[in-house]
């Protein structure tokens, strides 16, 4: 199982939506795969080339390399705090990235999938530079949108990919002056020639067992229905992977062509010469991509087109798991406006990482947009984590410690116990099925239902009332206190399994979670409501 999480742009700080949309979702699925003893690798890293980095470097008075070093450390630190367990969290500014990107390009060029064309581009006369991608902003040209801050490569509001030259009232992001049109020769990937091969691949995948989210399939089919067209893969920039072709040496590859190759290069920096056992082994490796819906087109259509066209037996995505958007209290996350919780903010709140992980999974936008809400956060933590799951674990172990001298007693199951185990096994199997199909939020729901079942079982059997009765009834009081409490778990089974042997000595039970007090919740809600600026990057 080869798992990738969309490579975050290096030049910003990830917010809660970024975290659940990609890295946390991939982490949960990776952990599940390891519980099932699948040979698994989980790869991610920072996307460091392109206009976004150059723009940020100019804003902060640093070189692109310095910006990348600074924000790579920020990303790595945040994901480590959230307990995201990558096998390797790498970068795209490596020799491996240059080697593999240029190799894929050469193979595409040699097979006739690359063409040249003269492109009209926006140029800022004041800055004396072409304004590629994020160096230019303006009004979205899509009539039904008309968002006033659309970028030169994509509109954040409607999600459509656009050409900078089509922006209405374009402006240079660096100096705000209006650019003029100039021509430049560029290289194109002939996606129209590759459409048939991409469609054939997707039809084979969708006809088999797959875990493509509904939005991924819809977006991919929409692109194919419109018909793929030639798409420019080069830019007039300094910071990027150089084009290995005479006459184009001063150009670099466009990020949409270059960035997904980062999955391969980061794997190579991790696995060395064995990287192709993962990426050139499609018959034995299943690739799962975890992305936000704004990245679906690149992962569903464009990058597979490059892989198919290069014709080098590449492992191509079999499962594309895309989330919808997570909003913040009915608004968008914005670092510049101080709206929403970003990764560096979360660890300063004093709320443990596992509590954040729980709620983000609870509201994971699997089928529709969802929102982070502080009052709901506190409610779910207090009712589900504290009073349900946490209560089950603590009351059970505390009962065992207080009344059985911290030792697991011998169990003798009766018919009611067997009925309970049958129902519990059903929920465990349901959980496994949901995780297999990457329905992570619903899988969490199954676990919480299992905890409620355990609490109901304790309440109905009232083991505390049996302690002063006969030896037989006292033995009965100890029967369920270990059946549902794993001390450690390293495999997944679709049935209840007693992991603590009779006589096993447990430690001193302590509550797993603390109550979220309403006064503290209100303080945090006001802190992140946009009244105070937290930085300068959305």
N, C-alpha and C positions, 0 to 999 in steps of 0.2 A: 504494500500500500504506500503510494507516494503522495504525500499531502503538501500542498503549497497554500500559502496565504498571500493575498495580493500585496505586492511590495509597496509600502507606504512611501510617499514622497519624503525625502530626507529633510526638507527645509521647513517642516512645521512640527507642531506637537499634537499627537493623536488625541482625539476626544473620545468620549464613551461610545459614540456611534461607530467610529473607526475600529475601536477595540472589539466590540461584539460582532460587527459586520465581517471581520476577517480573522484576526489573530486568536481571539478567545474561542470562536467557533471551531477553528482548525485545531486548537489545543484540546478541546473537549473530545473531538472526534479521534484525534491522535491517541489520547489516553484510552479511549474505548477500544481502539484497534490493538493496542498493546495488551489490554486485559484479555483480549481474545487470542493473544499469542501470534498475531500477524507480524510478519517482518515489515516494520514500518519506519519511514523516515519523514520528518516534518521540517520543511525548509521555508525560510523567509529571509528578508533583509531589506535594506533601504535602497530605494530607487534614487540614484544620485546624479544622473546626467540630465541635461535639458535646460530649458529656459527658466523653469521655476527656480532652479539653483542659482543660475546666473543673476536673476532678478533679486533674489534674497541676498546674494553676496554684495551686490551694488548697494542695496538698502542698508546693510550693516557695515559697509566699508571693509569687507573681508574678501579673500580670494574664494573661488568656488570650493577648492580643496579644504580650506579652513572651515567654511560653512558645513561641508559634509562631515568633517571630523567632529564638529561641535554637536550637530543634531543627530548623528549616528549614536553618540554616547547618550543623548537624551532619550531616543527611542529605546535603545537597549536597556537602559535603566528602568524605564517605565514598564516594559514587558516583563522584566525580571521581577519587579515588585508585584505585578499581577499574577505572578507564578505561571507565566506562559513558558512551556517546556519545548522550545525548538530543539531539534537535533543540531541545527546550526542557524544562527542569525548573521547573515553576511552583508555584503555590499556589492553594488554593480560597478564600482570604479576599480576594477581589478584586471590583471593581465588575462585571466581566464575569460572574463567577459569580452574583452577585445578579440581573443582567439576564436571563441565559439561564434560570436556575432559575425565576424568577418568571414568565417567558414560557411555559415548558413547563407550569407549574402552571395559569396562566390558560387555556391552550388545553384542558387536561384538564377544568377546571372548566366551561368554556363548552360542552364536548361531553358533559357529564353523567356524567363518570367519577369525580367526587368526591362523597362523602357525609359527613355529620356523625354523630357518636355520642358518647354520654357514656361515659367510660372510668373504671373503678376503677383508681386508681394508689396506689403506696406513697408515703407521706409521712413524713418524719422530723420529729417534733415538736420534737426537741432542736435540729436544724439549721434548722427552719422552712422546708423546701423539699421539692418533689416529687423523688423519687428515680428519675430516668429512667436507663435503660440501665446504665452502668458505675458509677453512684452506689450501686448495691445489689448484694450478692452473697448466695449461699445455696446450698442443696443442689439439684442438678438434679432437676426433677420427672419426668424420663423414668425409668421404673421400671428399665429395664435398665442405667441409668447411675449415677445418684445421686452424681455428682461433688460434692464438698463446697465447691468454690470456683467454681461456675457464676456467670456474670455475668447481669445483668438483661436482656440482649438475646440472648445466645448462650452455649451451653456449650462451652468449649474442648476438653473431652474427647470428647463424642459428636458435636459439631458441629451439634446441633439448635438452630434459632432458637426462643427461648422468650419468654414475657411475664413481666416482673418479678413480677407479682402471683402467678404460679404457683410461684415459688420456695418451697422448703421451708425453714423457719427463716431467713427473710430478715434481713439486717443492713445497716445503713447503712455504706457504705465509709468515710465521713468520721469517724463517732463510734462505730460498732459497736453502736449501740442498735437495738432492734427497731422497725421502722416500723409505721404504721397505714394503713388503707385510706381514701382520700378520692376523690371523683369530680371529673372535669374533662372539658370538652367538647373533642373533637378532630376533625380532618379525616382521612378515609380515602380511599385509592385503591381503586376497586372492581375489583380484579384478577379477580374472578369474571366480570365482564362482558367483560373483555379476553382471557380464556383462549383462546377460539377463534381470535382474531387472532394471538396469540403462537404457538399450536400450528401454525397455517398457515405462519407465517414459518419456524419451526424445521423443519417437514417439507420445505419448499422448499430450505432450506440443506442439510439432511442428505441430500437426494436428489441434490444436485450435488456437485462436487468440494469437499471441505472438510477442515479440519485440526482438528476437534474432538477433544480427547483422550477416551479411553474413559470416564474418570470424569466428565467434563463432561456427556456424553450421558446417562450413568446417573443423575446427580443431577437433571438437567433433567427427564428422563422420570418420575422418582420424584415430583417436585413436581407435575407436571401430572397424574399418575395420582391423587394424593391430592386434587386439585382445588384451584384457587387460591381464596383468600378475600379479603375486604376487609382491607386492611392499613393501620394508622395511619401517617400521614406527618408528624405534627407532635409537638412536644415542648414542655414547660414549661421552657424554658431561656433564658438571656440570650445565649449565644454561638452564633450561627448565622445563617442566611439568614432574614430576616423573612417572615412569611406576608402576602401582599398582599390580604387579604380582611377586610371589616368584621367586627368582633367577635373576630378572631383575630390582631390586630396585635401582641400581646405574646408570641405563640408563634413558634417557629422550626421549620424543616423538619427532620425526622428524617434522620439521616446516611445511611440506606440509600437514601432518595429523592434526597438532595442531592449526595452524594459522587460518584457516577458522572457527574454532569453536569460535574464538574470536568474530565473529558477534553475536553469541548467548550469550556469557558471558558479552559482553559490553552492550547488551540489558538488561541483568539481573541486571547489576549495575545501569542501568537507570530506569527500570520499576519494579524492585524488584520481588515479587512473581508473578506478572502478566506477566513476560517475556514469559511464554509459550502461552499466548494469541496470541503472534506474531509467535512464532517458533514451536508450536505444534497445528496449526490451519490451515492446508492446504486448507480446503474448503472455508475459508473466508478471507484468506490473500494471496495477490499476491506479490511475492518476485522478486525484480529487483536488479541484481548485476551489478555494473559499474566497469569495469576492463580494463587493457591494454591487448593486444593480447597475451603477454607472460604469462598471468595468466589464460588463457581460460581453459587449460586442468584441472587445479585444481578445477575450479568452475563448469565446465561442466560435468566432469566425476568423478574425485576422491572424492571430498567432497560429491556429491550426493550418491556415492557408500557407503560411511560411514553412511550417513543418512538412506539410504534404508536398509543397513545391520543391523543397530541398531534397526530398526523396532519399533520406538516409536512415530509414527504419526508426523514426522517432516515436517515443511514447507520447501519445496525444491524449488530451483530457477525455476521460470517460464519465466523470461525474462533476458537474459544474453547480456549486452550491452558493447561490447568491441571495443575499438578504435585501429587503426593502430598506427604507431609511428610518433611523431612530432620531426623533426630534427631541427638543428639550423644553418642557413646560409650554407646549404649543408654539415654540419658536425654533429657529435654527441655531445650532452651535456657532458661536463667534468668539474667537480669542480677542479680537480687537475691541469688541463691545463688552467683553467680560460676561458673555451669556453662555451658560453651560459649564459642565465639569470636564476638564481635560485631564489627561493622564497624570501630569505633574501635580494637579490640584487634588486628585483623589487620595493620594497617599498622605496629604497634609491634613485631611479631615479627621484622622484618628479612627476611621472605619476600616476594619481589616479587609485585606484583598479578597478573601473568600466570600465576604458578604457582598462586595461589589460584583464578584463573579456570579453569585447566585441570582441577584436581581437582574443583571444584564441578560442572563440566560432565560430568566422568567419572562422578560418582555422582549426577547429576541424577535426582531421583525421578520419572521419566516414567510408570511404570506401577505402582509400589508404593513404600511408604516405604523410605527408605535411611538410612544413618547415616554421619556424619563420624567417622572413626577415625584417630588420629594415626599409628599404625604403618602403616596402609594408605596414608595420605597420603604418607608417606616412601617406601614401597615403589613406589607408582605414579609418583612424581616421579623416583625414581632409575632405574627400569626403563624407563618409557615416555618421559618428557621427556628425561632425561639420556642414557641408553644407547641409546635408539631414535631419536627425532626429533632431539635435539640432536647425537647422535653422527653421524647422517647428514649434517647440515648442516656440522658442523665438520670432519669427516674429508675431505669432498669439497672444501671451500674451502681447507682447509689443504694438501691434496695439490696443488691448483691453484696456490696461492701459492708453495709450495716448489719445485715441479718445472716450472712453466710461467710463472714470472716474473709471477705475479698476473694473467695475461691469458687470456682465453677462447680456446682453440685451435679450429682448424677441426674439424668433426665429420664422420665418414663412418660411417654406420650399416650394420651387417651384419644378418643374419637374426636373430641372438640379440637384438640391440638392438630390432628391430621387435617381436619376441615380448614383450619386456619392456614396451615402450610400449603394446601392446595390453592387457596385464594392468593396467598403470597406468591406462590410459584407462577400463577397466571400474570401477576403484575410484573414480576421479574422478566418473564418471557416477553411481555408486551414492551417493556423498557428496551430489551435487546433488539427487538424488531424495529422499534422507532429509531434507535441510534444507528442501526445498520442502514436505514434509509435517510439518515441525516436530518431527522426531525428532532432536533436537540431540545427545543422548548417542550414539546409533548413528552419527550423522554423524562425530563425533569418532573413533569406533572405526575408521571407514573411513580417516580420515587417518593414524591410527597404523599400520594395516595397510599403507598406501601407503609409510610410512617404513620399515617392516620389509622390504617388497619392495625398496626402494632399497638398504638395507644388504646384503640377500642378493645383489643384483646386483653390488655392488662386491666382495663377498667372493668370489663365484664367478668374476669376471673378473680379480681380482688385478692391477689396473693398475700397482701399484708394481713388479711383477716384470718389466714390459715396458720400464721406463725405460732400461735399458742395452742394449736389443736394437736391431734395425734401425730406421731412420727410420719405416718403415711401422708397426712395432709400437709405437714411441713415440707415433706419431699415434693409434694405437688406445688407448693409455693415457689420452689426453686426451678421448676421445669422450664418456664419460658424465658428466664432471665439471661440465657446465652444464645438462644436459637437465632436471634435476629441481630446480634451485636458482633460484627466482625472486628477483630483487633487489627488485622491487616488483610488486605485483599490484593492478590496479584494475578488472578484469573477471573474471567467471567463465566458463570454457569447459569443455565436457565432454570435453576431451582434453588431453594434454600439449602444452605450448607453450613453445618456447625464447624466453626473454625477454632473454637476454644475447647480443648479437651477437659474432661472431668478432672478437678483438682488444680486447674490452671489458676495462678494467682494474678488478679488484676491490680492495677495501680489505684491511686486515690482519685475517685471521680470528681471532675470539675465541669461546670457548665461550659458548653461549647460556644454559646453566643450570649451577647448582652442586649438588653432592651434598648431600642432607639427612643430616647426621650423626645417628646414633642417640642420642648423648648430648644433643644439642640438642632432638631430638624428645621425649625423655623429660622434659626441663625444661619444655617447652611443655605437654605432657600434664598434668603436675602443676600447672602454673600455672592451667589452666582446668578443673580437675576439681571445682570447687565448694567447695574448702576455704577460699578467700578471696573475700570479697564484692567485686564490681566496681561496684556501683551500687545502684539501687533500683527498677529496672523490668524486669519479665519481657518 
